[in-house]
Amino acid sequence: MQNQEIVLIFYFGVIILIVIIITIIFISTFIRRKNKLLLERLEAEQRFEKELVDSRLEIQEQTLKNVAWELHDNVGQLLSVANMQLNMLIGVTSEEINDRVKETKEVITATVQEVRALSKTLNSDVIQNNGLVNSIRTELERFNRLNFLYADLKLEGEVQYIKSEDEIIIFRIIQEFFSNVIKHARAKHLFVHLCYTMQELTIIVKDDGVGFNAKMRRTSSGLQNMESRAKILNATYNLDSEINRGTELTIIYPYPPNEQ
C-alpha cells in the first residue's frame, strides 16, 4: 500500500508539474504574442504619424515653392513693369517731379531685389542647390541689408555632407526661428553658430530680444512645427527663453550612419 501511495503521489506530482509547465508556456506565449502585437501596433502608429508629418511638410514645401514662384515671376514682374513706366516719365515732367520719380524708382528697384531674395529662401529647390550654409548666410544678409537687426554667422569645423532633404528641414527650423525674431522679439542682434564635427552638427541660434515665457508658449504652432521637424531628423531640440533676456535655440543633428 505504501508503494502504491508513493507511486500515486509521484504520478500526481508529475501531472501537476506538467500542468504547471504547460501553463507557464501558455502564459509566456500569450505574453510574447501580446507584446508583439503591441509593438506592431506602436510601430504602425509611428509610421502613420510619420506619414502624416511627411505629408504635411511636403504640402508646406509645395506651398512655399508656389509662393516663391508667384513672388519671383508675378510680383517681381509687375514691379519691373512699374519701374519701366516710371522711366518713361523721366524727361517729360518737371525737374521736381523727376526727382520724386527717381526716388520711387530706387524704392521699387530695392523692392524687386528683396522680393527675389525672399523667393529664393522660400523655394526648396534653390535651398537644395545653395546648401544649408549659403541659404542661412543669404537670409542673414537680407536682414542686415534691410536694417531689421544686426545678424552674424559663425562657422566652426569643416562643413560635412548632409543630404539635401535634411538640410531643407534644418533650414526651415532656423527660418521659423528667424520669422519669430522679426515678428515678435524686437531684437537688435541675431547670432547663428554652426559647429561641424565628424559625428554631428550643433546649431545655436539666439537673439537679444524681449523673450517670452517658454512654458506658456508651448501651444504655438510655429514652435510645434520646429520641434516636430527636429523629431523627423532624430535631432536633439531645445528652446530656452526668458522675459527680457532673449531666446536661444539649440539643435544637435547626428549624421545618419551612411553619411559618415
Secondary structure, DSSP 8 states (H G I E B T S, - for coil): -HHHHHHHHHHHHHHHHHHHHHHHHHHHHHHHHHHHHHHHHHHHHHHHHHHHHHHHHHHHHHHHHHHHHIIIIIIHHHHHHHHHHHHHHTTTS-HHHHHHHHHHHHHHHHHHHHHHHHHHHH-HHHHHHH-HHHHHHHHHHHHHHTTS-EEEEEEES------HHHHHHHHHHHHHHHHHIIIII--SEEEEEEEE-SSEEEEEEEE-S----GGGGTT-HHHHHHHHHHHHTT-EEEEEE-TTS-EEEEEEEE--GGG-
